[in-house]
Amino acid sequence: MNVNLTPELERLVSQKVENGLYNSASEVVREALRLMQEHDELRRIRTAELRNEVKRGLEQSRRGESTPLDIVSIKVNGRESRTAKASLK
């Protein structure tokens, strides 16, 4: 297999090898692919969990077990959250 990388990615791979973190460019690429696989699996799990939560919420709503949203509180909490995040920067 032959892989073409952008100059930026080539530098990154070279730096990893030069820093002694990996013995070869192939090791860097294998590790990156393992991490990608792990990331994809986590995304799949999170998506499945979200779908289950939505399904559960819809079922609760159909049974009349839901409560109406308080839009004003949601907006206030959102604004406070954004303000808090901005002050951390």
C-alpha atoms as one frame of an Amber mdcrd trajectory, in Angstrom:
protein
   0.000   0.000   0.000   1.216   3.456  -0.873  -0.126   6.451   1.039   0.327
  10.108   0.132   0.319  12.608   2.980   0.159  16.366   2.962   3.453  18.068
   3.840   1.984  19.001   7.227   1.089  15.393   8.032   4.497  14.202   6.826
   6.146  16.645   9.243   3.930  15.407  12.065   4.837  11.781  11.393   8.537
  12.667  11.143   8.395  14.594  14.425   6.832  11.627  16.212   9.634   9.360
  14.987  12.369  11.930  15.684  11.080  12.484  19.222  11.460   8.785  19.854
   7.779   8.196  20.467   7.697   5.709  17.577  10.355   3.669  15.804   9.026
   4.227  12.298   6.494   6.096  10.207   4.552   2.846   9.858   4.111   2.670
  13.636   2.747   6.218  13.662   0.246   5.420  10.916  -0.831   2.151  12.595
  -1.420   3.977  15.875  -3.395   6.699  14.089  -5.578   4.059  12.437  -6.135
   2.288  15.771  -7.204   5.593  17.297  -9.524   6.219  14.358 -11.115   2.807
  14.875 -11.571   3.548  18.565 -13.094   6.936  17.774 -15.509   5.380  15.266
 -16.589   2.768  17.815 -17.185   5.410  20.483 -19.241   7.434  17.998 -21.276
   4.334  17.154 -21.909   3.642  20.851 -22.876   7.267  21.575 -25.233   7.318
  18.597 -26.909   4.102  19.758 -27.262   5.513  23.294 -28.752   8.736  21.955
 -31.233   6.817  19.799 -32.267   4.781  22.847 -32.742   7.941  24.903 -34.857
   9.540  22.167 -36.929   6.363  21.861 -37.419   6.263  25.628 -38.433   9.927
  25.667 -40.937   9.418  22.866 -42.427   6.436  24.667 -42.701   8.459  27.888
 -44.348  11.279  25.979 -46.884   8.919  24.418 -47.759   7.640  27.898 -48.205
  11.234  29.097 -45.174  11.074  31.387 -43.438  14.125  29.939 -43.485  17.689
  31.167 -43.606  20.801  28.988 -40.367  22.627  28.336 -39.740  25.921  30.056
 -38.265  27.829  27.119 -37.345  30.880  29.205 -35.294  28.772  31.652 -33.584
  26.969  28.769 -32.569  30.293  27.204 -31.333  31.716  30.519 -29.316  28.576
  31.296 -27.850  28.588  27.787 -26.791  32.204  28.073 -25.243  31.600  31.495
 -23.373  28.588  30.156 -22.022  30.567  27.193 -20.960  33.401  29.461 -19.176
  31.009  31.814 -17.356  29.337  28.914 -16.330  32.699  27.474 -14.887  33.831
  30.789 -12.689  30.709  30.953 -10.926  31.654  27.714
